[in-house]
Amino acid sequence: MTIYGVALLAFCFLVGKLMGTLLGVLLGVNGDVGGVGFAMVLLMSINLYLKDKNWVKGESKQGILFWSKMYLPVIVAMAATQNVNAAMSGGSIAIIVGIVATAVCFLLVPIIAKIGKK
């Protein structure tokens, strides 16, 4: 049933948002720091855990998989909008950090691609 996917998605979003807000408070930033990332990692971890334990079967499994797939594009689009707004008001340091983060990700692609290969 799709409702289980929605429930899992909502749980992961709320916990991720809470973790991001707490991290923001700890870092002295007024806002959510990494809440979307925490939620995505939590969603993937719980989904894998449930699959490994065979606790979810049939329609419930399909609902969770559906919402797991829908979560990524929706949340990434929401986060991208916030990031663009912050970058426009943040000045050149935001652009520099964005370029550095993108370059590091490109450099890590070959390393991550080797994980799991025998």
Beta strands, then each sheet from edge to edge (+ up, - down):
end
